């Protein structure tokens, strides 16, 4: 996974995805925000999140025989939806394994996309083991959400667009689940602007990359307590860790309730329906976990759609 592979992915996936818009967060009565704060609305992406980018790139680089028996994924919801979308586009079945903490709404969307939805375990790592075993048994292609260069290259295309839409950005705030998004984006951002600061955001209840950075090696979390299924991952991938530790400047931890407040604000002030992970960039600012300098241009993204802020 390189800048060249991400650039190639951007061209490959262009006919199958949306170029999502950027919103400057201003005229906001519910919170004090930096003057130059922008969010890229990947909640408006095909399937409802940036995950479509990686899924498209992966499937479009597969041979026909690799697709013949369908696609399998383990997901907190968003990666599963992206996989189901590409299975439907390819005319093959999709089997998606969810942990029990996944959103019921995402389950309903998966079924609407035609996926066979199965539950396994209470967190993503357990669903991942079940999905891998199933894929091996039936000969389907397993779509790993972050330990796959083609998928991470697809995720990195978010940064290709952001560099064009929000030039001269000083700080990027990026949500972390397994680490694929921040790793792919960081490759592009640092190549274009080595001085840009990249800050990852994780839940206190699932500090996957944060714990590995502190330990100086990949570690498995002893427990996961966050209720945010799309950001719950017990162990990252070795390649993700090795790449991101040289590119990511800092990782901050926030509470699930911080993301809830941010999701509430996004809906009330801007009419944006974000899931809790989609509210993480804003939550890091609102909670004071990220304190930019005066005059800095800040960019984040609403990485996933959901109804977490509606009615809050």
SVG drawing of the C-alpha trace seen along z (x, -y; Angstrom):
<svg xmlns="http://www.w3.org/2000/svg" viewBox="-36 -33 44 59">
<polyline fill="none" stroke="black" stroke-width="0.4" points="0.0,0.0 1.7,-3.2 0.7,-6.6 0.9,-5.2 -1.5,-2.4 -3.9,-4.9 -3.7,-7.2 -4.4,-4.2 -7.3,-3.2 -8.8,-6.7 -9.0,-6.3 -10.3,-2.7 -13.1,-3.3 -14.3,-6.7 -17.1,-5.3 -18.6,-3.4 -18.5,-5.9 -19.6,-9.4 -17.3,-12.4 -18.7,-13.5 -19.0,-17.1 -17.2,-19.1 -19.0,-21.3 -17.5,-24.2 -19.0,-24.1 -20.0,-27.6 -23.0,-29.5 -23.2,-26.9 -25.0,-27.9 -24.6,-24.6 -20.8,-24.5 -17.7,-26.7 -15.7,-25.5 -12.6,-26.6 -13.1,-29.3 -11.7,-26.9 -13.2,-23.5 -14.3,-21.3 -16.0,-17.9 -16.0,-15.7 -19.4,-14.0 -18.6,-10.4 -21.9,-9.6 -23.3,-10.5 -21.1,-7.8 -22.5,-4.8 -23.6,-2.3 -23.3,-5.1 -19.6,-5.3 -16.1,-5.5 -15.9,-1.7 -17.4,-1.6 -14.1,-2.9 -12.1,0.0 -14.7,2.6 -14.9,1.3 -11.1,1.3 -10.8,4.8 -13.5,6.3 -12.4,4.6 -8.9,6.1 -10.2,9.7 -10.3,12.4 -13.7,13.9 -12.8,17.2 -12.1,15.4 -15.6,13.9 -17.4,17.0 -18.5,18.2 -19.4,14.8 -18.0,12.4 -17.8,12.7 -17.0,10.0 -17.0,9.4 -18.1,5.9 -19.5,3.6 -21.9,2.5 -20.3,0.2 -17.7,2.5 -20.4,5.1 -22.7,2.7 -19.9,1.9 -19.2,5.5 -22.9,6.2 -23.1,3.4 -20.2,4.8 -21.6,8.3 -24.9,7.0 -23.1,5.1 -21.1,8.2 -24.1,10.6 -22.7,12.8 -23.9,13.6 -22.7,11.8 -22.5,13.2 -21.9,10.7 -21.0,11.6 -21.9,9.1 -21.0,8.9 -24.0,8.6 -23.3,5.0 -23.9,4.0 -26.7,1.5 -30.0,3.2 -30.5,0.5 -27.4,1.5 -28.6,5.1 -31.8,4.1 -29.9,2.2 -27.7,5.2 -30.7,7.4 -32.1,4.8 -28.9,5.1 -29.6,8.8 -26.9,10.0 -27.2,13.1 -26.6,11.7 -25.2,13.8 -24.2,12.9 -21.1,14.3 -19.5,13.1 -19.9,9.8 -17.1,7.9 -15.7,7.6 -12.7,9.9 -15.0,12.8 -17.2,12.2 -13.9,12.0 -12.9,15.5 -16.3,16.9 -16.3,15.2 -12.9,16.5 -13.9,20.0 -17.0,19.7 -15.2,18.3 -12.7,21.2 -15.4,23.7 -17.5,22.4 -14.6,21.0 -15.9,17.4 -13.6,14.4 -13.0,12.9 -13.0,9.1 -10.8,8.0 -11.7,4.5 -8.1,3.3 -5.5,6.1 -5.7,5.9 -3.6,3.5 -6.3,3.0 -8.9,2.1 -6.6,-0.3 -5.6,-1.9 -9.3,-2.4 -9.8,-4.0 -6.9,-6.3 -8.7,-7.9 -10.7,-10.0 -7.5,-12.0 -6.9,-12.4 -10.3,-14.3 -9.7,-16.2 -6.4,-17.6 -8.3,-19.1 -11.3,-20.2 -9.6,-21.6 -6.1,-22.8 -3.6,-24.0 -5.1,-22.0 -2.9,-22.0 -4.6,-19.3 -6.5,-16.2 -8.7,-14.4 -9.5,-10.8 -11.6,-8.1 -9.9,-4.7 -11.5,-1.3 -8.9,1.2 -6.7,-1.5 -7.1,-1.1 -8.7,-4.6 -6.1,-6.6 -3.2,-4.6 -4.3,-5.0 -5.1,-8.7 -1.9,-9.4 0.2,-8.0 -1.4,-10.6 -1.5,-13.5 2.1,-13.2 3.4,-12.8 1.7,-16.1 2.4,-18.0 4.9,-16.5 4.1,-19.3 0.4,-18.5 -0.6,-16.9 -2.6,-13.7 -4.5,-12.9 -6.4,-9.7 -9.4,-9.3 -10.3,-6.1 -12.9,-5.3 -11.6,-4.9 -13.2,-1.5 -11.3,-0.4 -7.8,-2.1 -6.5,0.3 -3.7,-1.7 -3.2,-3.9 -2.2,-0.8 0.0,0.5 1.8,-2.8 2.4,-3.0 3.7,0.6 5.9,0.2 4.4,3.3 1.0,4.6 -1.0,5.7 -4.3,7.3 -6.7,5.4 -7.7,7.4 -11.2,6.2 -13.4,3.9 -16.1,1.9 -17.1,-0.7 -20.7,-0.5 -19.5,-1.9 -19.3,1.3 -17.7,-0.3 -14.7,-1.4 -14.4,1.8 -11.4,3.8 -9.2,5.8 -6.1,6.0 -4.8,4.1 -2.8,5.6 1.1,5.6 1.4,3.8 -1.2,1.2 0.8,0.6 4.2,0.4 3.0,-2.1 0.8,-4.3 3.3,-4.7 5.6,-6.6 2.8,-8.8 0.2,-9.5 1.3,-12.3 -1.0,-11.5 -4.0,-9.4 -6.5,-10.8 -9.1,-8.9 -12.7,-10.0 -15.8,-8.6 -18.7,-7.1 -20.9,-9.9 -18.6,-12.5 -19.5,-11.0 -23.1,-10.9 -23.1,-14.6 -21.3,-15.3 -23.8,-13.2 -26.7,-15.1 -25.1,-18.4 -24.5,-17.3 -28.2,-16.4 -29.6,-19.4 -27.4,-22.1 -26.7,-20.8 -29.2,-18.0 -26.4,-15.4 -27.3,-11.9 -24.0,-10.4 -23.3,-7.2 -21.2,-7.5 -17.9,-6.8 -19.0,-9.5 -19.2,-12.0 -15.7,-11.2 -13.8,-14.0 -16.2,-16.6 -16.3,-14.9 -12.5,-15.1 -12.8,-18.9 -15.9,-19.4 -14.4,-17.3 -11.1,-19.2 -9.1,-16.1 -7.8,-18.1 -6.9,-21.7 -5.8,-23.3 -3.8,-26.6 -5.5,-29.8 -5.9,-30.2 -5.2,-26.5 -7.3,-24.9 -8.8,-21.7 -10.3,-18.8 -12.2,-15.8 -14.8,-13.5 -18.2,-12.1 -17.1,-8.6 -20.4,-6.8 -24.2,-7.5 -26.6,-6.5 -29.4,-7.7 -27.5,-8.0 -28.0,-11.7 -31.6,-11.8 -34.0,-12.5 -31.1,-13.0"/>
</svg>
